[in-house]
Amino acid sequence: MVARRPARRRPADAHLDRLFRALADRTRRDIVARVLSGEEASVSTLAAHYAMSFAAVQKHVAVLAAAGLVSKRTRGRERMVRGNPKELARARELLTQLEQLWMSRFSPLDAILAEPFTKVE
């Protein structure tokens, strides 16, 4: 048996992989929701909402930043986090494309099911 090499990924695919991997975690999704619903927030303000260490929240924010879902900047001694809605739009675009693909596959089945049933004897 010959081992197959995985297909070479395009840079855009790798970016989308990072984006969806980041969104796969409930805490990270909540952080994104918090920073998108208001102004930028400090990491320490975000950490107050979770039953985990400050360092753990920093790591979650770092994953989100690597995926492009948030950006970080320093303000004095604080690290400020701001959401990036454009990256969520990219995820939505991909999900919409996948939805359209599946809907197009169901259309022929819908047509068959819409036909009147005739009993074959």
PyMOL commands that set and color helices and strands:
alter all, ss='L'
color gray80, all
select helices_A, chain A and resi 11-23+26-37+43-47+54-66+85-114
alter helices_A, ss='H'
color red, helices_A
select strands_A, chain A and resi 41-42+70-75+78-83
alter strands_A, ss='S'
color yellow, strands_A
deselect
rebuild
show_as cartoon
